[in-house]
Amino acid sequence: MGKGMRAGKKPSSGGNANMQKQMKQMQQMQKKMEEMQAELEEKEVEATAGGGAVSVTVNGKKEIAKIKIKPEVVDPDDVEMLEDLILVAVNEGLRQIEEMSQNEMGKLTGGLSIPGLM
């Protein structure tokens, strides 16, 4: 017999109950994360460049939903500037939606970093 064990006494099953409780909590968290992900996919952010000359809307699926370009910035002699404005607006929109996603998931996980999320 090991030290502290008495004959006829069974080891406590508290570890198994604790494991089941943790599994249930993980399942609840997973469900909440799935719900939050669905909510995030419905959201949109708008980013602009060039003082509003180019506007880009990005959805929670990280897809470009809309691009608006003011006619006065369309200059056939300076296509490069228009390309740069679009690039800036798209990247800013993607950054904003990523930040929103991270903030929402951070609320759920309490800042715990879980690989593979968002």
Biopython code that builds the backbone (N, CA, C, O; Angstrom):
import numpy as np
from Bio.PDB.StructureBuilder import StructureBuilder

atoms = [
    (1, "MET", "N", (0.837, -1.178, 0.000)),
    (1, "MET", "CA", (0.000, 0.000, 0.000)),
    (1, "MET", "C", (0.880, 1.239, 0.000)),
    (1, "MET", "O", (1.906, 1.297, 0.678)),
    (2, "GLY", "N", (0.467, 2.202, -0.755)),
    (2, "GLY", "CA", (1.199, 3.448, -0.782)),
    (2, "GLY", "C", (0.955, 4.229, 0.489)),
    (2, "GLY", "O", (-0.024, 4.004, 1.200)),
    (3, "LYS", "N", (1.835, 5.120, 0.755)),
    (3, "LYS", "CA", (1.730, 5.931, 1.959)),
    (3, "LYS", "C", (0.424, 6.722, 1.911)),
    (3, "LYS", "O", (0.131, 7.369, 0.906)),
    (4, "GLY", "N", (-0.342, 6.677, 2.960)),
    (4, "GLY", "CA", (-1.579, 7.422, 3.031)),
    (4, "GLY", "C", (-2.780, 6.649, 2.518)),
    (4, "GLY", "O", (-3.908, 7.107, 2.699)),
    (5, "MET", "N", (-2.591, 5.497, 1.886)),
    (5, "MET", "CA", (-3.703, 4.686, 1.394)),
    (5, "MET", "C", (-4.071, 3.672, 2.467)),
    (5, "MET", "O", (-3.198, 3.052, 3.076)),
    (6, "ARG", "N", (-5.330, 3.513, 2.685)),
    (6, "ARG", "CA", (-5.778, 2.509, 3.639)),
    (6, "ARG", "C", (-6.414, 1.362, 2.875)),
    (6, "ARG", "O", (-6.982, 1.547, 1.799)),
    (7, "ALA", "N", (-6.310, 0.209, 3.436)),
    (7, "ALA", "CA", (-6.890, -0.973, 2.802)),
    (7, "ALA", "C", (-8.387, -0.786, 2.651)),
    (7, "ALA", "O", (-9.068, -0.352, 3.580)),
    (8, "GLY", "N", (-8.896, -1.122, 1.464)),
    (8, "GLY", "CA", (-10.328, -1.055, 1.220)),
    (8, "GLY", "C", (-10.817, 0.314, 0.789)),
    (8, "GLY", "O", (-11.991, 0.452, 0.446)),
    (9, "LYS", "N", (-9.985, 1.313, 0.791)),
    (9, "LYS", "CA", (-10.409, 2.661, 0.415)),
    (9, "LYS", "C", (-10.123, 2.877, -1.070)),
    (9, "LYS", "O", (-9.007, 2.650, -1.538)),
    (10, "LYS", "N", (-11.141, 3.317, -1.802)),
    (10, "LYS", "CA", (-10.990, 3.554, -3.231)),
    (10, "LYS", "C", (-10.446, 4.962, -3.460)),
    (10, "LYS", "O", (-10.731, 5.878, -2.689)),
    (11, "PRO", "N", (-9.663, 5.127, -4.523)),
    (11, "PRO", "CA", (-9.193, 6.465, -4.853)),
    (11, "PRO", "C", (-10.396, 7.340, -5.228)),
    (11, "PRO", "O", (-11.378, 6.852, -5.785)),
    (12, "SER", "N", (-10.306, 8.611, -4.920)),
    (12, "SER", "CA", (-11.435, 9.504, -5.208)),
    (12, "SER", "C", (-11.610, 9.654, -6.714)),
    (12, "SER", "O", (-10.642, 9.607, -7.474)),
    (13, "SER", "N", (-12.860, 9.834, -7.131)),
    (13, "SER", "CA", (-13.142, 10.001, -8.552)),
    (13, "SER", "C", (-13.331, 11.476, -8.890)),
    (13, "SER", "O", (-13.911, 11.797, -9.927)),
    (14, "GLY", "N", (-12.860, 12.366, -8.046)),
    (14, "GLY", "CA", (-12.996, 13.800, -8.269)),
    (14, "GLY", "C", (-12.339, 14.269, -9.544)),
    (14, "GLY", "O", (-12.814, 15.221, -10.163)),
    (15, "GLY", "N", (-11.261, 13.630, -9.957)),
    (15, "GLY", "CA", (-10.570, 14.014, -11.183)),
    (15, "GLY", "C", (-11.438, 13.812, -12.410)),
    (15, "GLY", "O", (-11.435, 14.642, -13.319)),
    (16, "ASN", "N", (-12.178, 12.720, -12.441)),
    (16, "ASN", "CA", (-13.053, 12.424, -13.572)),
    (16, "ASN", "C", (-14.198, 13.427, -13.648)),
    (16, "ASN", "O", (-14.541, 13.889, -14.736)),
    (17, "ALA", "N", (-14.789, 13.767, -12.515)),
    (17, "ALA", "CA", (-15.885, 14.747, -12.485)),
    (17, "ALA", "C", (-15.376, 16.115, -12.924)),
    (17, "ALA", "O", (-16.069, 16.848, -13.631)),
    (18, "ASN", "N", (-14.158, 16.454, -12.497)),
    (18, "ASN", "CA", (-13.564, 17.736, -12.874)),
    (18, "ASN", "C", (-13.315, 17.795, -14.381)),
    (18, "ASN", "O", (-13.520, 18.831, -15.014)),
    (19, "MET", "N", (-12.873, 16.676, -14.943)),
    (19, "MET", "CA", (-12.620, 16.598, -16.383)),
    (19, "MET", "C", (-13.930, 16.788, -17.155)),
    (19, "MET", "O", (-13.958, 17.498, -18.160)),
    (20, "GLN", "N", (-15.004, 16.163, -16.692)),
    (20, "GLN", "CA", (-16.304, 16.302, -17.342)),
    (20, "GLN", "C", (-16.787, 17.751, -17.274)),
    (20, "GLN", "O", (-17.342, 18.270, -18.242)),
    (21, "LYS", "N", (-16.578, 18.383, -16.156)),
    (21, "LYS", "CA", (-16.973, 19.788, -15.989)),
    (21, "LYS", "C", (-16.198, 20.675, -16.972)),
    (21, "LYS", "O", (-16.767, 21.575, -17.590)),
    (22, "GLN", "N", (-14.904, 20.412, -17.105)),
    (22, "GLN", "CA", (-14.080, 21.186, -18.039)),
    (22, "GLN", "C", (-14.526, 20.962, -19.485)),
    (22, "GLN", "O", (-14.566, 21.904, -20.276)),
    (23, "MET", "N", (-14.856, 19.734, -19.824)),
    (23, "MET", "CA", (-15.319, 19.431, -21.184)),
    (23, "MET", "C", (-16.627, 20.175, -21.471)),
    (23, "MET", "O", (-16.811, 20.706, -22.566)),
    (24, "LYS", "N", (-17.512, 20.211, -20.512)),
    (24, "LYS", "CA", (-18.789, 20.910, -20.686)),
    (24, "LYS", "C", (-18.539, 22.405, -20.874)),
    (24, "LYS", "O", (-19.171, 23.040, -21.718)),
    (25, "GLN", "N", (-17.629, 22.960, -20.095)),
    (25, "GLN", "CA", (-17.295, 24.379, -20.234)),
    (25, "GLN", "C", (-16.694, 24.665, -21.603)),
    (25, "GLN", "O", (-17.013, 25.684, -22.217)),
    (26, "MET", "N", (-15.837, 23.789, -22.084)),
    (26, "MET", "CA", (-15.237, 23.968, -23.410)),
    (26, "MET", "C", (-16.301, 23.909, -24.503)),
    (26, "MET", "O", (-16.252, 24.684, -25.458)),
    (27, "GLN", "N", (-17.253, 23.000, -24.371)),
    (27, "GLN", "CA", (-18.334, 22.892, -25.356)),
    (27, "GLN", "C", (-19.186, 24.156, -25.355)),
    (27, "GLN", "O", (-19.593, 24.631, -26.415)),
    (28, "GLN", "N", (-19.458, 24.702, -24.173)),
    (28, "GLN", "CA", (-20.225, 25.940, -24.073)),
    (28, "GLN", "C", (-19.467, 27.089, -24.718)),
    (28, "GLN", "O", (-20.051, 27.901, -25.436)),
    (29, "MET", "N", (-18.161, 27.158, -24.460)),
    (29, "MET", "CA", (-17.345, 28.210, -25.049)),
    (29, "MET", "C", (-17.313, 28.071, -26.565)),
    (29, "MET", "O", (-17.392, 29.070, -27.280)),
    (30, "GLN", "N", (-17.199, 26.858, -27.057)),
    (30, "GLN", "CA", (-17.175, 26.626, -28.499)),
    (30, "GLN", "C", (-18.486, 27.096, -29.129)),
    (30, "GLN", "O", (-18.476, 27.723, -30.188)),
    (31, "LYS", "N", (-19.600, 26.798, -28.489)),
    (31, "LYS", "CA", (-20.901, 27.225, -29.009)),
    (31, "LYS", "C", (-20.978, 28.750, -29.044)),
    (31, "LYS", "O", (-21.432, 29.326, -30.032)),
    (32, "LYS", "N", (-20.536, 29.406, -27.971)),
    (32, "LYS", "CA", (-20.550, 30.871, -27.922)),
    (32, "LYS", "C", (-19.651, 31.459, -29.003)),
    (32, "LYS", "O", (-19.988, 32.474, -29.614)),
    (33, "MET", "N", (-18.507, 30.818, -29.238)),
    (33, "MET", "CA", (-17.584, 31.307, -30.260)),
    (33, "MET", "C", (-18.200, 31.179, -31.647)),
    (33, "MET", "O", (-18.031, 32.064, -32.485)),
    (34, "GLU", "N", (-18.908, 30.093, -31.890)),
    (34, "GLU", "CA", (-19.568, 29.907, -33.177)),
    (34, "GLU", "C", (-20.654, 30.958, -33.384)),
    (34, "GLU", "O", (-20.810, 31.494, -34.482)),
    (35, "GLU", "N", (-21.404, 31.249, -32.320)),
    (35, "GLU", "CA", (-22.443, 32.280, -32.402)),
    (35, "GLU", "C", (-21.820, 33.643, -32.657)),
    (35, "GLU", "O", (-22.317, 34.415, -33.477)),
    (36, "MET", "N", (-20.731, 33.938, -31.954)),
    (36, "MET", "CA", (-20.059, 35.215, -32.124)),
    (36, "MET", "C", (-19.494, 35.337, -33.542)),
    (36, "MET", "O", (-19.563, 36.406, -34.150)),
    (37, "GLN", "N", (-18.942, 34.253, -34.061)),
    (37, "GLN", "CA", (-18.393, 34.261, -35.419)),
    (37, "GLN", "C", (-19.501, 34.574, -36.419)),
    (37, "GLN", "O", (-19.295, 35.349, -37.353)),
    (38, "ALA", "N", (-20.670, 33.978, -36.227)),
    (38, "ALA", "CA", (-21.802, 34.236, -37.131)),
    (38, "ALA", "C", (-22.216, 35.708, -37.050)),
    (38, "ALA", "O", (-22.531, 36.321, -38.071)),
    (39, "GLU", "N", (-22.217, 36.273, -35.847)),
    (39, "GLU", "CA", (-22.552, 37.689, -35.683)),
    (39, "GLU", "C", (-21.505, 38.575, -36.357)),
    (39, "GLU", "O", (-21.851, 39.551, -37.023)),
    (40, "LEU", "N", (-20.237, 38.239, -36.187)),
    (40, "LEU", "CA", (-19.163, 39.026, -36.795)),
    (40, "LEU", "C", (-19.252, 39.014, -38.315)),
    (40, "LEU", "O", (-18.962, 40.018, -38.965)),
    (41, "GLU", "N", (-19.649, 37.883, -38.881)),
    (41, "GLU", "CA", (-19.736, 37.778, -40.332)),
    (41, "GLU", "C", (-20.794, 38.718, -40.902)),
    (41, "GLU", "O", (-20.742, 39.068, -42.081)),
    (42, "GLU", "N", (-21.746, 39.124, -40.080)),
    (42, "GLU", "CA", (-22.811, 40.033, -40.521)),
    (42, "GLU", "C", (-22.391, 41.503, -40.450)),
    (42, "GLU", "O", (-23.042, 42.359, -41.049)),
    (43, "LYS", "N", (-21.328, 41.799, -39.735)),
    (43, "LYS", "CA", (-20.893, 43.187, -39.553)),
    (43, "LYS", "C", (-20.093, 43.675, -40.743)),
    (43, "LYS", "O", (-19.533, 42.888, -41.507)),
    (44, "GLU", "N", (-20.052, 44.999, -40.884)),
    (44, "GLU", "CA", (-19.269, 45.633, -41.941)),
    (44, "GLU", "C", (-18.551, 46.848, -41.373)),
    (44, "GLU", "O", (-19.027, 47.494, -40.440)),
    (45, "VAL", "N", (-17.407, 47.140, -41.951)),
    (45, "VAL", "CA", (-16.686, 48.372, -41.631)),
    (45, "VAL", "C", (-16.406, 49.090, -42.943)),
    (45, "VAL", "O", (-16.290, 48.474, -44.002)),
    (46, "GLU", "N", (-16.303, 50.407, -42.839)),
    (46, "GLU", "CA", (-15.983, 51.207, -44.012)),
    (46, "GLU", "C", (-14.689, 51.956, -43.739)),
    (46, "GLU", "O", (-14.515, 52.555, -42.677)),
    (47, "ALA", "N", (-13.794, 51.915, -44.699)),
    (47, "ALA", "CA", (-12.526, 52.620, -44.597)),
    (47, "ALA", "C", (-12.389, 53.514, -45.828)),
    (47, "ALA", "O", (-12.851, 53.180, -46.919)),
    (48, "THR", "N", (-11.741, 54.660, -45.619)),
    (48, "THR", "CA", (-11.567, 55.597, -46.726)),
    (48, "THR", "C", (-10.098, 55.957, -46.889)),
    (48, "THR", "O", (-9.275, 55.736, -46.000)),
    (49, "ALA", "N", (-9.798, 56.518, -48.053)),
    (49, "ALA", "CA", (-8.453, 57.021, -48.335)),
    (49, "ALA", "C", (-8.611, 58.276, -49.180)),
    (49, "ALA", "O", (-9.623, 58.463, -49.854)),
    (50, "GLY", "N", (-7.610, 59.123, -49.135)),
    (50, "GLY", "CA", (-7.634, 60.341, -49.931)),
    (50, "GLY", "C", (-8.744, 61.282, -49.504)),
    (50, "GLY", "O", (-9.384, 61.915, -50.344)),
    (51, "GLY", "N", (-8.978, 61.378, -48.189)),
    (51, "GLY", "CA", (-10.019, 62.279, -47.695)),
    (51, "GLY", "C", (-11.411, 61.879, -48.149)),
    (51, "GLY", "O", (-12.274, 62.737, -48.334)),
    (52, "GLY", "N", (-11.637, 60.593, -48.328)),
    (52, "GLY", "CA", (-12.942, 60.098, -48.739)),
    (52, "GLY", "C", (-13.067, 59.892, -50.240)),
    (52, "GLY", "O", (-14.138, 59.534, -50.730)),
    (53, "ALA", "N", (-11.983, 60.115, -50.974)),
    (53, "ALA", "CA", (-12.024, 59.934, -52.426)),
    (53, "ALA", "C", (-12.297, 58.487, -52.797)),
    (53, "ALA", "O", (-12.955, 58.210, -53.800)),
    (54, "VAL", "N", (-11.790, 57.566, -51.986)),
    (54, "VAL", "CA", (-12.029, 56.137, -52.193)),
    (54, "VAL", "C", (-12.567, 55.581, -50.883)),
    (54, "VAL", "O", (-12.017, 55.827, -49.810)),
    (55, "SER", "N", (-13.649, 54.830, -50.994)),
    (55, "SER", "CA", (-14.283, 54.232, -49.826)),
    (55, "SER", "C", (-14.439, 52.737, -50.085)),
    (55, "SER", "O", (-14.869, 52.321, -51.160)),
    (56, "VAL", "N", (-14.082, 51.940, -49.084)),
    (56, "VAL", "CA", (-14.157, 50.480, -49.213)),
    (56, "VAL", "C", (-14.933, 49.941, -48.016)),
    (56, "VAL", "O", (-14.687, 50.337, -46.877)),
    (57, "THR", "N", (-15.873, 49.032, -48.284)),
    (57, "THR", "CA", (-16.621, 48.361, -47.234)),
    (57, "THR", "C", (-16.161, 46.908, -47.186)),
    (57, "THR", "O", (-16.150, 46.210, -48.199)),
    (58, "VAL", "N", (-15.779, 46.464, -45.976)),
    (58, "VAL", "CA", (-15.311, 45.094, -45.760)),
    (58, "VAL", "C", (-16.275, 44.430, -44.788)),
    (58, "VAL", "O", (-16.649, 45.020, -43.775)),
    (59, "ASN", "N", (-16.679, 43.191, -45.100)),
    (59, "ASN", "CA", (-17.580, 42.492, -44.185)),
    (59, "ASN", "C", (-16.797, 41.593, -43.231)),
    (59, "ASN", "O", (-15.582, 41.439, -43.352)),
    (60, "GLY", "N", (-17.518, 41.010, -42.287)),
    (60, "GLY", "CA", (-16.903, 40.162, -41.272)),
    (60, "GLY", "C", (-16.312, 38.878, -41.809)),
    (60, "GLY", "O", (-15.583, 38.189, -41.095)),
    (61, "LYS", "N", (-16.608, 38.544, -43.043)),
    (61, "LYS", "CA", (-15.995, 37.380, -43.678)),
    (61, "LYS", "C", (-14.665, 37.753, -44.317)),
    (61, "LYS", "O", (-14.023, 36.939, -44.982)),
    (62, "LYS", "N", (-14.268, 39.002, -44.100)),
    (62, "LYS", "CA", (-13.029, 39.566, -44.649)),
    (62, "LYS", "C", (-13.063, 39.596, -46.172)),
    (62, "LYS", "O", (-12.076, 39.318, -46.853)),
    (63, "GLU", "N", (-14.253, 39.949, -46.678)),
    (63, "GLU", "CA", (-14.450, 40.110, -48.111)),
    (63, "GLU", "C", (-14.746, 41.579, -48.396)),
    (63, "GLU", "O", (-15.369, 42.267, -47.589)),
    (64, "ILE", "N", (-14.295, 42.041, -49.540)),
    (64, "ILE", "CA", (-14.605, 43.406, -49.956)),
    (64, "ILE", "C", (-16.047, 43.396, -50.448)),
    (64, "ILE", "O", (-16.371, 42.724, -51.427)),
    (65, "ALA", "N", (-16.912, 44.144, -49.766)),
    (65, "ALA", "CA", (-18.329, 44.143, -50.109)),
    (65, "ALA", "C", (-18.675, 45.267, -51.088)),
    (65, "ALA", "O", (-19.601, 45.146, -51.890)),
    (66, "LYS", "N", (-17.900, 46.380, -51.004)),
    (66, "LYS", "CA", (-18.238, 47.522, -51.836)),
    (66, "LYS", "C", (-17.024, 48.438, -51.978)),
    (66, "LYS", "O", (-16.241, 48.596, -51.042)),
    (67, "ILE", "N", (-16.881, 49.030, -53.144)),
    (67, "ILE", "CA", (-15.853, 50.042, -53.383)),
    (67, "ILE", "C", (-16.530, 51.224, -54.051)),
    (67, "ILE", "O", (-17.239, 51.070, -55.046)),
    (68, "LYS", "N", (-16.301, 52.421, -53.486)),
    (68, "LYS", "CA", (-16.828, 53.647, -54.089)),
    (68, "LYS", "C", (-15.649, 54.554, -54.419)),
    (68, "LYS", "O", (-14.745, 54.743, -53.605)),
    (69, "ILE", "N", (-15.676, 55.106, -55.619)),
    (69, "ILE", "CA", (-14.616, 56.001, -56.065)),
    (69, "ILE", "C", (-15.269, 57.290, -56.561)),
    (69, "ILE", "O", (-16.134, 57.262, -57.437)),
    (70, "LYS", "N", (-14.849, 58.410, -55.996)),
    (70, "LYS", "CA", (-15.386, 59.691, -56.457)),
    (70, "LYS", "C", (-14.839, 59.979, -57.856)),
    (70, "LYS", "O", (-13.646, 59.807, -58.104)),
    (71, "PRO", "N", (-15.700, 60.411, -58.758)),
    (71, "PRO", "CA", (-15.282, 60.638, -60.149)),
    (71, "PRO", "C", (-14.097, 61.587, -60.296)),
    (71, "PRO", "O", (-13.288, 61.422, -61.210)),
    (72, "GLU", "N", (-13.981, 62.569, -59.420)),
    (72, "GLU", "CA", (-12.908, 63.549, -59.566)),
    (72, "GLU", "C", (-11.508, 62.974, -59.333)),
    (72, "GLU", "O", (-10.520, 63.608, -59.702)),
    (73, "VAL", "N", (-11.406, 61.779, -58.724)),
    (73, "VAL", "CA", (-10.078, 61.184, -58.519)),
    (73, "VAL", "C", (-9.689, 60.248, -59.659)),
    (73, "VAL", "O", (-8.584, 59.705, -59.670)),
    (74, "VAL", "N", (-10.578, 60.063, -60.601)),
    (74, "VAL", "CA", (-10.270, 59.210, -61.752)),
    (74, "VAL", "C", (-9.561, 60.064, -62.794)),
    (74, "VAL", "O", (-10.184, 60.812, -63.548)),
    (75, "ASP", "N", (-8.253, 59.930, -62.812)),
    (75, "ASP", "CA", (-7.420, 60.693, -63.738)),
    (75, "ASP", "C", (-6.661, 59.693, -64.608)),
    (75, "ASP", "O", (-5.781, 58.988, -64.115)),
    (76, "PRO", "N", (-6.994, 59.627, -65.897)),
    (76, "PRO", "CA", (-6.328, 58.652, -66.771)),
    (76, "PRO", "C", (-4.808, 58.832, -66.826)),
    (76, "PRO", "O", (-4.082, 57.900, -67.172)),
    (77, "ASP", "N", (-4.333, 60.025, -66.485)),
    (77, "ASP", "CA", (-2.893, 60.269, -66.501)),
    (77, "ASP", "C", (-2.223, 59.902, -65.179)),
    (77, "ASP", "O", (-0.998, 59.945, -65.069)),
    (78, "ASP", "N", (-3.029, 59.539, -64.171)),
    (78, "ASP", "CA", (-2.454, 59.190, -62.864)),
    (78, "ASP", "C", (-3.195, 57.987, -62.263)),
    (78, "ASP", "O", (-3.742, 58.066, -61.163)),
    (79, "VAL", "N", (-3.200, 56.907, -62.986)),
    (79, "VAL", "CA", (-3.855, 55.679, -62.535)),
    (79, "VAL", "C", (-3.176, 55.150, -61.270)),
    (79, "VAL", "O", (-3.829, 54.576, -60.399)),
    (80, "GLU", "N", (-1.882, 55.347, -61.182)),
    (80, "GLU", "CA", (-1.124, 54.850, -60.031)),
    (80, "GLU", "C", (-1.641, 55.433, -58.713)),
    (80, "GLU", "O", (-1.710, 54.725, -57.708)),
    (81, "MET", "N", (-2.004, 56.715, -58.714)),
    (81, "MET", "CA", (-2.526, 57.326, -57.495)),
    (81, "MET", "C", (-3.839, 56.657, -57.090)),
    (81, "MET", "O", (-4.050, 56.377, -55.910)),
    (82, "LEU", "N", (-4.709, 56.401, -58.042)),
    (82, "LEU", "CA", (-5.981, 55.747, -57.756)),
    (82, "LEU", "C", (-5.746, 54.334, -57.216)),
    (82, "LEU", "O", (-6.409, 53.910, -56.269)),
    (83, "GLU", "N", (-4.823, 53.626, -57.807)),
    (83, "GLU", "CA", (-4.485, 52.282, -57.319)),
    (83, "GLU", "C", (-3.997, 52.343, -55.878)),
    (83, "GLU", "O", (-4.379, 51.509, -55.057)),
    (84, "ASP", "N", (-3.155, 53.327, -55.565)),
    (84, "ASP", "CA", (-2.645, 53.488, -54.199)),
    (84, "ASP", "C", (-3.768, 53.789, -53.216)),
    (84, "ASP", "O", (-3.791, 53.249, -52.110)),
    (85, "LEU", "N", (-4.701, 54.652, -53.618)),
    (85, "LEU", "CA", (-5.823, 54.987, -52.737)),
    (85, "LEU", "C", (-6.684, 53.755, -52.461)),
    (85, "LEU", "O", (-7.111, 53.535, -51.328)),
    (86, "ILE", "N", (-6.933, 52.968, -53.474)),
    (86, "ILE", "CA", (-7.724, 51.740, -53.298)),
    (86, "ILE", "C", (-6.995, 50.781, -52.370)),
    (86, "ILE", "O", (-7.601, 50.193, -51.474)),
    (87, "LEU", "N", (-5.714, 50.629, -52.582)),
    (87, "LEU", "CA", (-4.906, 49.733, -51.748)),
    (87, "LEU", "C", (-4.936, 50.168, -50.284)),
    (87, "LEU", "O", (-5.105, 49.336, -49.394)),
    (88, "VAL", "N", (-4.775, 51.450, -50.035)),
    (88, "VAL", "CA", (-4.791, 51.973, -48.663)),
    (88, "VAL", "C", (-6.153, 51.714, -48.014)),
    (88, "VAL", "O", (-6.222, 51.243, -46.879)),
    (89, "ALA", "N", (-7.232, 52.021, -48.736)),
    (89, "ALA", "CA", (-8.573, 51.841, -48.180)),
    (89, "ALA", "C", (-8.877, 50.365, -47.905)),
    (89, "ALA", "O", (-9.451, 50.040, -46.866)),
    (90, "VAL", "N", (-8.504, 49.479, -48.812)),
    (90, "VAL", "CA", (-8.745, 48.045, -48.627)),
    (90, "VAL", "C", (-7.968, 47.530, -47.419)),
    (90, "VAL", "O", (-8.528, 46.829, -46.575)),
    (91, "ASN", "N", (-6.700, 47.866, -47.330)),
    (91, "ASN", "CA", (-5.887, 47.396, -46.204)),
    (91, "ASN", "C", (-6.405, 47.931, -44.877)),
    (91, "ASN", "O", (-6.395, 47.209, -43.880)),
    (92, "GLU", "N", (-6.854, 49.168, -44.845)),
    (92, "GLU", "CA", (-7.400, 49.739, -43.612)),
    (92, "GLU", "C", (-8.706, 49.035, -43.237)),
    (92, "GLU", "O", (-8.935, 48.751, -42.061)),
    (93, "GLY", "N", (-9.551, 48.757, -44.205)),
    (93, "GLY", "CA", (-10.789, 48.035, -43.926)),
    (93, "GLY", "C", (-10.526, 46.645, -43.375)),
    (93, "GLY", "O", (-11.177, 46.218, -42.421)),
    (94, "LEU", "N", (-9.582, 45.942, -43.967)),
    (94, "LEU", "CA", (-9.221, 44.608, -43.476)),
    (94, "LEU", "C", (-8.639, 44.681, -42.066)),
    (94, "LEU", "O", (-8.925, 43.827, -41.227)),
    (95, "ARG", "N", (-7.819, 45.706, -41.808)),
    (95, "ARG", "CA", (-7.252, 45.881, -40.467)),
    (95, "ARG", "C", (-8.349, 46.122, -39.434)),
    (95, "ARG", "O", (-8.315, 45.559, -38.340)),
    (96, "GLN", "N", (-9.327, 46.964, -39.791)),
    (96, "GLN", "CA", (-10.412, 47.279, -38.869)),
    (96, "GLN", "C", (-11.268, 46.052, -38.553)),
    (96, "GLN", "O", (-11.631, 45.831, -37.398)),
    (97, "ILE", "N", (-11.588, 45.261, -39.563)),
    (97, "ILE", "CA", (-12.428, 44.084, -39.327)),
    (97, "ILE", "C", (-11.663, 43.043, -38.518)),
    (97, "ILE", "O", (-12.259, 42.342, -37.700)),
    (98, "GLU", "N", (-10.366, 42.931, -38.728)),
    (98, "GLU", "CA", (-9.542, 42.005, -37.941)),
    (98, "GLU", "C", (-9.496, 42.453, -36.480)),
    (98, "GLU", "O", (-9.610, 41.633, -35.569)),
    (99, "GLU", "N", (-9.330, 43.746, -36.265)),
    (99, "GLU", "CA", (-9.298, 44.285, -34.909)),
    (99, "GLU", "C", (-10.635, 44.051, -34.212)),
    (99, "GLU", "O", (-10.667, 43.681, -33.039)),
    (100, "MET", "N", (-11.735, 44.263, -34.927)),
    (100, "MET", "CA", (-13.060, 44.026, -34.365)),
    (100, "MET", "C", (-13.214, 42.558, -33.975)),
    (100, "MET", "O", (-13.726, 42.251, -32.898)),
    (101, "SER", "N", (-12.780, 41.666, -34.836)),
    (101, "SER", "CA", (-12.866, 40.237, -34.566)),
    (101, "SER", "C", (-12.048, 39.858, -33.345)),
    (101, "SER", "O", (-12.518, 39.116, -32.482)),
    (102, "GLN", "N", (-10.827, 40.366, -33.270)),
    (102, "GLN", "CA", (-9.950, 40.059, -32.136)),
    (102, "GLN", "C", (-10.548, 40.577, -30.827)),
    (102, "GLN", "O", (-10.501, 39.894, -29.804)),
    (103, "ASN", "N", (-11.113, 41.796, -30.867)),
    (103, "ASN", "CA", (-11.712, 42.364, -29.661)),
    (103, "ASN", "C", (-12.896, 41.537, -29.185)),
    (103, "ASN", "O", (-13.030, 41.278, -27.989)),
    (104, "GLU", "N", (-13.748, 41.123, -30.103)),
    (104, "GLU", "CA", (-14.927, 40.333, -29.738)),
    (104, "GLU", "C", (-14.513, 38.966, -29.195)),
    (104, "GLU", "O", (-15.050, 38.516, -28.183)),
    (105, "MET", "N", (-13.584, 38.317, -29.842)),
    (105, "MET", "CA", (-13.138, 37.008, -29.366)),
    (105, "MET", "C", (-12.405, 37.144, -28.032)),
    (105, "MET", "O", (-12.503, 36.267, -27.174)),
    (106, "GLY", "N", (-11.668, 38.250, -27.859)),
    (106, "GLY", "CA", (-10.969, 38.491, -26.603)),
    (106, "GLY", "C", (-11.926, 38.615, -25.432)),
    (106, "GLY", "O", (-11.610, 38.196, -24.318)),
    (107, "LYS", "N", (-13.105, 39.193, -25.682)),
    (107, "LYS", "CA", (-14.124, 39.300, -24.631)),
    (107, "LYS", "C", (-14.569, 37.914, -24.189)),
    (107, "LYS", "O", (-14.783, 37.668, -23.003)),
    (108, "LEU", "N", (-14.705, 37.017, -25.151)),
    (108, "LEU", "CA", (-15.182, 35.675, -24.845)),
    (108, "LEU", "C", (-14.114, 34.834, -24.160)),
    (108, "LEU", "O", (-14.407, 34.107, -23.211)),
    (109, "THR", "N", (-12.881, 34.929, -24.637)),
    (109, "THR", "CA", (-11.819, 34.075, -24.097)),
    (109, "THR", "C", (-11.073, 34.723, -22.941)),
    (109, "THR", "O", (-10.167, 34.116, -22.370)),
    (110, "GLY", "N", (-11.440, 35.940, -22.591)),
    (110, "GLY", "CA", (-10.768, 36.621, -21.486)),
    (110, "GLY", "C", (-9.316, 36.918, -21.788)),
    (110, "GLY", "O", (-8.488, 36.955, -20.878)),
    (111, "GLY", "N", (-8.993, 37.130, -23.055)),
    (111, "GLY", "CA", (-7.627, 37.439, -23.446)),
    (111, "GLY", "C", (-6.763, 36.215, -23.656)),
    (111, "GLY", "O", (-5.597, 36.331, -24.032)),
    (112, "LEU", "N", (-7.332, 35.029, -23.412)),
    (112, "LEU", "CA", (-6.590, 33.781, -23.614)),
    (112, "LEU", "C", (-6.338, 33.592, -25.098)),
    (112, "LEU", "O", (-7.271, 33.641, -25.898)),
    (113, "SER", "N", (-5.117, 33.382, -25.462)),
    (113, "SER", "CA", (-4.775, 33.182, -26.871)),
    (113, "SER", "C", (-4.974, 31.725, -27.244)),
    (113, "SER", "O", (-4.295, 30.838, -26.727)),
    (114, "ILE", "N", (-5.925, 31.488, -28.157)),
    (114, "ILE", "CA", (-6.205, 30.123, -28.599)),
    (114, "ILE", "C", (-5.850, 30.023, -30.072)),
    (114, "ILE", "O", (-6.484, 30.679, -30.899)),
    (115, "PRO", "N", (-4.858, 29.221, -30.422)),
    (115, "PRO", "CA", (-4.447, 29.104, -31.827)),
    (115, "PRO", "C", (-5.600, 28.690, -32.726)),
    (115, "PRO", "O", (-6.435, 27.869, -32.348)),
    (116, "GLY", "N", (-5.636, 29.268, -33.923)),
    (116, "GLY", "CA", (-6.646, 28.893, -34.903)),
    (116, "GLY", "C", (-7.902, 29.731, -34.856)),
    (116, "GLY", "O", (-8.776, 29.589, -35.711)),
    (117, "LEU", "N", (-8.006, 30.609, -33.862)),
    (117, "LEU", "CA", (-9.175, 31.480, -33.791)),
    (117, "LEU", "C", (-8.880, 32.761, -34.531)),
    (117, "LEU", "O", (-7.879, 33.434, -34.285)),
    (118, "MET", "N", (-9.768, 33.079, -35.434)),
    (118, "MET", "CA", (-9.689, 34.310, -36.185)),
    (118, "MET", "C", (-8.319, 34.462, -36.739)),
    (118, "MET", "O", (-8.033, 35.449, -37.417)),
]
sb = StructureBuilder()
sb.init_structure("model")
sb.init_model(0)
sb.init_chain("A")
sb.init_seg("    ")
for serial, (resi, resn, name, xyz) in enumerate(atoms, 1):
    if name == "N":
        sb.init_residue(resn, " ", resi, " ")
    sb.init_atom(name, np.array(xyz, "f"), 0.0, 1.0, " ", f" {name:<3s}", serial, name[0])
structure = sb.get_structure()
